[in-house]
């Protein structure tokens, strides 16, 4: 899609829109920093806009008691506003007012925003994933675009950086699945563990219905956690490749993911959501201040299409 220059907006309108996005980002903090003070100052507001765009669309897919058709229609309308904003038509929604300003100053691949919306639509219509490749395709659209957009905002979107970012973002998405097993199943009937792997270990939906953490369920869960950890370690060198505060932010995110994975691996009840404590945060910061020096990562395929 070719972007036309956005229509100029009144400065006070733009500032109000940015404040809306920043408030939304700060109010939805989970286990990972979003648009935090660690980021370089010029990146904080654009990153908050990216997060607000994704958070709002995610809420359209998940929040409330609307039926499937209503949710899909709301996402269609949201996608229409994205297309109008990218085409230079004047937006009225604060998220899109701020996004228009971001695109005016820092052209971004708009296809990445459409990828996010594709994943949110899938959340409405799909509850199961037949194998890990199927799940990876979802992560490619639900998580990886965020990391890629951050790299584009920072001016560091090289082929290798994008591939490393994909590893980190996919791992973070998997971590969110594993720490929210019970919530995803109870509230939305979703299971983000591949069906073929469940069947291979004798795990069924009854385990989720009864919150059953028996040996089979723990073997399955531990295998998922180990794979997410390996993926995070593959992407971790990105934090040392990026200079300054942005590199520190990436290292903090990696350390946060690894800390949650450590809690998940140690849990007897796989359905209990882990919580990071103050000492975990201090340890994350301490480790993040050192350059990352893991063993050499495996060969990375070129996934830098955007």
C-alpha positions in Angstrom: 0.0 0.0 0.0 1.3 3.5 -0.9 1.0 6.0 1.9 0.0 9.6 1.1 1.1 12.3 3.5 -1.5 12.5 6.3 -3.7 15.6 6.5 -2.2 18.1 9.0 -4.1 18.2 12.4 -4.2 20.9 15.0 -1.3 20.6 17.5 -3.6 20.4 20.6 -5.6 17.6 19.0 -2.4 15.6 18.2 -1.1 16.1 21.7 -4.3 15.0 23.3 -4.3 11.9 21.1 -0.7 11.0 22.2 -1.7 11.4 25.8 -4.6 9.0 25.3 -2.2 6.4 23.8 0.3 6.9 26.6 -2.3 6.5 29.2 -3.6 3.3 27.5 -0.1 1.8 27.4 0.6 2.6 31.0 -2.7 1.2 32.3 -2.1 -2.2 30.7 1.3 -3.1 32.1 1.7 -6.8 32.5 5.0 -8.7 33.0 6.9 -6.8 30.3 7.7 -3.1 30.0 5.8 -1.2 27.4 7.0 2.3 26.2 9.0 2.4 29.4 11.3 5.2 30.7 14.2 3.1 29.5 13.4 3.7 25.9 15.1 6.6 24.1 12.8 9.6 24.6 12.0 10.1 20.9 10.7 6.6 20.8 8.4 6.6 23.8 5.3 8.3 22.3 5.4 6.4 18.9 5.8 3.1 20.8 2.9 4.0 23.0 0.8 4.6 19.8 1.8 1.2 18.4 0.8 -0.4 21.7 -2.5 1.5 21.9 -3.4 0.5 18.3 -2.8 -3.2 19.2 -4.4 -3.0 22.6 -7.5 -1.4 21.3 -7.9 -4.0 18.5 -7.2 -6.8 20.9 -10.0 -5.5 23.2 -12.4 -5.4 20.2 -11.7 -9.1 19.7 -11.8 -10.2 23.3 -13.6 -7.8 25.6 -17.4 -7.7 26.4 -20.1 -10.1 25.5 -20.6 -9.4 21.9 -21.2 -12.2 19.5 -18.7 -13.3 16.8 -20.4 -11.3 14.0 -20.3 -8.1 16.1 -16.7 -8.5 17.0 -15.7 -9.1 13.4 -17.6 -6.1 12.2 -15.9 -4.0 14.8 -12.5 -5.2 13.6 -13.6 -4.6 10.0 -14.4 -1.0 11.0 -11.1 -0.6 12.8 -9.3 -1.9 9.7 -11.2 0.5 7.6 -10.0 3.4 9.7 -6.4 2.1 9.4 -6.7 2.1 5.7 -8.1 5.6 5.6 -5.4 6.9 7.9 -2.7 5.3 5.8 -4.3 6.9 2.7 -4.1 10.3 4.2 -7.7 10.8 5.1 -8.2 12.9 8.3 -8.8 10.6 11.3 -11.1 11.4 14.3 -10.3 8.6 16.7 -7.4 9.5 19.0 -5.4 6.3 18.3 -5.5 7.0 14.6 -4.8 10.8 15.0 -1.6 9.8 16.8 -0.8 7.1 14.3 -1.2 9.5 11.5 1.3 11.8 13.1 3.7 8.9 13.7 3.5 7.9 10.0 4.0 11.5 8.9 7.4 11.7 10.8 8.5 8.1 10.5 7.1 6.1 7.6 6.4 2.5 8.8 5.4 -0.6 6.9 1.6 -0.3 7.2 1.4 -4.0 6.3 2.5 -4.8 9.8 -0.5 -3.1 11.3 -2.8 -5.1 9.0 -0.9 -8.3 10.1 -1.9 -7.5 13.7 -5.5 -7.1 12.8 -5.4 -10.4 10.9 -4.3 -12.1 14.1 -7.0 -10.4 16.2 -9.7 -11.6 13.7 -8.3 -15.1 14.0 -8.7 -14.8 17.8 -12.4 -14.4 17.2 -12.8 -17.4 14.9 -10.2 -20.0 16.0 -9.8 -21.8 19.3 -7.3 -24.6 18.5 -4.0 -25.0 16.6 -3.2 -28.3 15.0 0.6 -28.2 15.2 3.4 -25.8 16.2 3.8 -24.4 12.7 0.2 -23.4 12.8 0.8 -21.6 16.0 3.9 -20.0 14.7 1.9 -18.5 11.8 -0.4 -16.9 14.3 2.6 -15.5 16.3 4.1 -14.1 13.0 1.1 -11.8 12.8 0.1 -11.3 16.5 3.5 -10.6 18.0 6.3 -10.2 15.5 4.9 -7.0 13.9 5.4 -5.1 17.2 9.1 -5.9 17.4 9.5 -5.1 13.7 7.8 -1.7 14.1 10.0 -0.8 17.0 13.1 -1.6 14.9 11.8 0.6 12.1 11.1 3.4 14.6 14.7 3.1 15.8 16.2 2.9 12.3 17.7 -0.5 13.1 15.5 -2.8 10.8 18.3 -4.8 9.3 17.6 -8.3 8.0 19.4 -10.0 11.0 17.9 -7.6 13.6 14.4 -8.3 12.2 15.0 -12.1 12.4 16.3 -11.9 16.0 13.4 -9.7 17.0 11.0 -12.3 15.6 12.5 -14.9 17.9 12.0 -12.6 20.9 8.5 -11.6 20.0 7.3 -15.1 19.2 8.8 -16.3 22.5 7.0 -13.5 24.4 3.7 -14.4 22.7 4.2 -18.1 23.7 5.0 -17.0 27.3 1.8 -15.1 27.5 -0.1 -18.2 26.3 1.5 -20.3 29.0 1.0 -17.9 31.9 -2.6 -17.5 30.9 -3.6 -21.1 30.2 -6.6 -21.0 32.6 -7.8 -17.6 31.7 -7.7 -18.2 27.9 -9.6 -21.4 28.3 -12.2 -20.2 30.9 -13.0 -16.9 29.3 -12.6 -17.6 25.6 -12.4 -21.4 25.2 -8.9 -21.1 23.6 -6.0 -23.5 23.9 -2.7 -22.3 22.5 -0.9 -25.6 22.7 -0.7 -27.7 19.5 -3.3 -30.4 19.4 -0.9 -33.0 17.9 1.5 -32.5 20.9 -1.4 -32.8 23.4 -2.5 -36.0 21.8 1.0 -37.4 21.7 1.2 -37.1 25.5 -2.3 -38.1 26.4 -3.5 -34.6 27.3 -7.1 -33.6 26.5 -9.4 -30.7 27.1 -10.5 -32.3 30.3 -7.1 -31.3 31.7 -8.1 -27.7 31.1 -11.6 -28.1 32.3 -10.5 -29.7 35.6 -7.2 -27.7 35.9 -5.4 -31.1 36.1 -1.6 -30.7 36.5 -0.8 -34.4 36.3 2.5 -35.8 35.0 1.3 -35.8 31.4 0.2 -32.2 31.6 3.4 -31.1 33.2 5.5 -33.0 30.6 3.6 -31.2 27.9 3.8 -27.8 29.6 7.5 -28.2 30.3 8.2 -29.0 26.7 6.4 -25.8 25.6 8.3 -23.7 28.2 11.7 -25.2 27.1 11.0 -24.4 23.5 10.0 -20.8 24.3 13.2 -20.4 26.3 15.4 -21.7 23.5 13.7 -19.3 21.1 14.2 -16.4 23.5 17.9 -17.2 23.8 18.2 -17.3 20.1 16.9 -13.8 19.9 18.7 -12.4 22.9 21.8 -11.2 21.0 19.6 -8.4 19.6 20.0 -6.5 22.8 23.8 -6.3 22.4 23.5 -5.4 18.7 21.5 -2.2 19.5 23.2 0.7 21.2 22.1 2.8 24.1 18.8 2.8 25.8 17.0 0.8 23.1 19.4 -2.0 23.5 19.0 -1.9 27.3 15.2 -2.0 26.8 15.5 -5.1 24.7 17.8 -6.8 27.2 15.3 -6.0 30.0 12.5 -7.5 27.9 14.6 -10.6 27.3 15.5 -10.9 31.0 11.8 -10.4 31.9 10.8 -13.2 29.6 13.4 -15.5 30.9 12.4 -14.8 34.5 8.8 -15.7 33.7 9.9 -18.8 32.0 11.9 -19.8 35.1 8.8 -19.4 37.2 6.7 -21.4 34.8 9.2 -24.2 34.7 9.3 -24.4 38.5 5.5 -24.4 39.0 3.7 -27.5 40.1 0.4 -26.1 39.0 0.7 -25.2 35.3 -2.5 -23.2 35.5 -1.3 -20.8 38.1 -0.2 -17.5 36.7 3.3 -16.5 37.7 4.1 -13.2 39.3 7.5 -11.4 39.2 8.6 -9.9 42.5 10.7 -6.9 43.3 13.9 -9.0 43.5 13.1 -10.4 40.1 13.0 -6.9 38.6 16.2 -5.9 40.3 17.9 -9.0 38.9 16.5 -8.3 35.5 18.0 -4.8 35.6 21.4 -6.0 36.9 21.7 -8.6 34.1 20.5 -6.1 31.5 23.3 -3.7 32.3 25.8 -6.3 31.1 26.2 -7.1 27.3 24.6 -10.4 26.4 27.1 -13.1 25.6 25.2 -16.4 25.0 26.5 -19.3 23.0 26.3 -18.7 19.3 22.7 -18.9 18.1 21.5 -21.3 15.4 21.3 -20.2 11.8 18.5 -17.8 11.3 16.3 -17.9 8.2 15.6 -14.7 6.4 12.2 -13.5 7.6 12.8 -9.9 6.9 10.1 -9.5 4.2 8.8 -6.2 5.7 
